[in-house]
Each structure stands twice: as C-alpha cells, then as structure tokens.
C-alpha cells in the first residue's frame, strides 16, 4: 500500500473553487510539501491558484498516477472509476452517499468497477489519508508533524479531531487513514500494513465495529507481535451500538466479544481520546518498562497522587537501596524526603533534579522514574527540563510538568528533545502502567 502512503504522483478529482473539498485537499497536498506530481482534474478545465502556485486543471486524466483522490457526487463515482481504472493503482473516495445512507447498490457497483481494474479502494464516505513521512497530506484535515504514530479511524470526524488534539499534545504521526464505509480496504488491511511500516512505532485504532471478526483478530495478532496497538472502541453500550450502526453501517456486536479479542491479541484498550494519546506518547518514547517506580517531585501533593495511582494500577513503589539513600542525603537539604516518593521541596533547581535523577537511576531496585515538577514563580520550568534532558539515565523517565502557562517553555524544551509531557500525575502513572503491561 505504499502507493497510498508514499505516492510519487496523485490526481485529485472534484471542484477547485475555494472552500470546495477537492480544493482544500489539493491545498493541503501542495502546502504540505508533496514532492511528486500533482494533477487536479475537472471536466471544465482551467487553472487553480493554490499556495502561491498555479496548477493546470486537466479535463480528464491522461497519464498514470499512483493514487486518485475523488470528491465528486456519489452517483458519478463508479463511472469515473471505470474511466480512470487503467491509469491508477489506488483510489481514495471521499464522496458520501453510499451504503451509509442505504445506497448499497451504488457502493457495490463502485467496488465491482475497482476490482475489474485491480484498484484498491479506501472509503467511500471517508476523510482521506496522510503519509506524513512521504510529505503526502491527501485529506482536508489539519496537517501534523512527523513522528511514529499511525492513526486508523473508521470515523473521519473523529480522525480530524484526533489529529488536532495530537498536535496540541505534541504527538508526531507517521500516517493517518480514515476508511469510512470500508467497501474494500478495512482496519485489518491497515493494521497489517502499518505493522510492517518502518516509520510507524505505534498504531492507534478507532473502531465502531468490524465485519469479519476472524480476519480482524488475525491482523491484530500480526500487528501486536511487532509493535504496540492502542484501540479506542466506540459503540460499547446499547445506545452507542445503535448510533454506530447508523453512522458507518457497522455491526457493533457484543462489546464483551471485542474486549476478549483485544486482550487475547495483546492490544491495549483505552476508554477515551485522552488515554489514546497518552499511551501513544509513552510508546513513542519507550517500548517497555518494569513495575518498580521511583517518583521524584518538588511538591508533596502530586507525589502522593502519583503514588496512589501507581499502586492502584498494580505498579510498585521501588524500595531504594541503602547506598542510594546515603548518596541522596549527602547533597539534598535536610528538609527533603528521601523516601520514595522523593520530595526535593519547592526550591529544587537544575542541580538538585539532575543529581537526584542520576543517583536514583543507578539503583538496581528501580525500573523507571516518574519526575514531577510544579515550578514556583521564581524558578523557570525550562531549568528543570534541562536537568531531565541532561541527566545520565538509561531507564524510562516519564515526566509530569504542571500546569499551563507556568510550564509552557519547559514542556516545549522537553518536546524538542523527544520527551513528552503528561499533564497530571495520574496520567503520567498510567503511561508507566501501559509500558509495564505483561
């Protein structure tokens, strides 16, 4: 499926008036820096100005391209597929008005035309795709920074919201695919593809339901054997299942069956969007962590909250060795607590944080560290961020800087060095629990 996510050429079909879906997709492709050939197609011809470039609109496609993105009225799509079939390898059908509104016959016709020409289809009724490392943004959704998360979403709107939220959370993406009605390619195909994609470190999946449970379980097992897979399942309640059926025509099925399948395959199921991104951030940084955690904080309350959450999640507060305790006491002020959680008190500076992280990290009883910083107004958060970045530690370090404007510059500095921030002690604790699973 590289022709979708790493294409060398693309044709976009639709209206190129400003504000039209095809225009917005074209704009995203151009502004995103796509280096391959871009061909806008509309029977009226003409030119289109986009991002400082003037592109000639072809009246019909007259040369071979890897992928076609189609945003024309549904009733014309099968006929177009027949016309361009010999010239394309893959098609992304944005157009709605197929099985999701009861128009199964039109969708069946579309699939038949695609199969006749050996074309693989994404959609219809979808929001498009991103191949971020190929600088290909074939969707009208917000562009994202490159990274290791592949997001597979049955819902286009959920995908769009998730991309925007990912930008806010400092997540880097390898790819995004909204597959809509899944008339041909579906979640199982994408799981298998991203499992083998070298730029993808972790896969996140939003599903409402699947049609072929056996195939899905096989694909899920294939993917989880190679990298972490995080799943957010919608349609768990009776009302949610009914909503899913009317949204994408999905058979939501019994949630208990899905939950058992996720566990059996070794996938990580999350309950909400926030958790999906926290898990993704954790696995973008580390592949795994042990259960024994040391908490380092400059504020007692958040340290206690982290301890409560860690223990509730089945992790252990590491018992620091005597040598570690003696070394900590040799440089920490007497008011500091060297018990785990280690409280460096409010005026903890660069040196206090850095040395403490290094000493605790060397302790063989410690598998991972949770470092909390609630900076007082007289201490810039970037000073503590620098301490975390420069500390010599070869174990997973999960960070909780809070809150808001007070830590903005520190969080930005951490992110520049590939360290993600978790905005509460509980979310940081949960990140460690996901890393320690199994």
Secondary structure, DSSP 8 states (H G I E B T S, - for coil): -HHHHS-SEEEEEE--STTSHHHHHHHHHHHTT--SEEEEE-TT--EEEETTEEEE-BSS--S-EEEEEEES-HHHHHHHHHHHGGGEEEEEE----SGGGT-HHHHHHHHHHHHHTT-EEEESS--EEEEGGGTEEEESS----EEEEEEEES-HHHHHHHHHHHHHHT--EEEEEE-TT-SSS-HHHHHHHHHS-TT-SEEEEEES--S-HHHHHHHHHHHHTTSEEEEEE---SHHHHHHHHHHH------HHHHHHHHHHHT-EEESSHHHHHHHHHHHHH-S---SEEEEEESSHHHHHHHHHHHHHTT-EE----HHHHHHHHHHS-TTSB-SSSEE--TT--HHHHHHHHHHHHH-TT-SEEEEEE---TTS-HHHHHHHHHHS---SEEEEEE--GGGGHHHHHHHHHTT--B-SSHHHHHHHHHHHT--
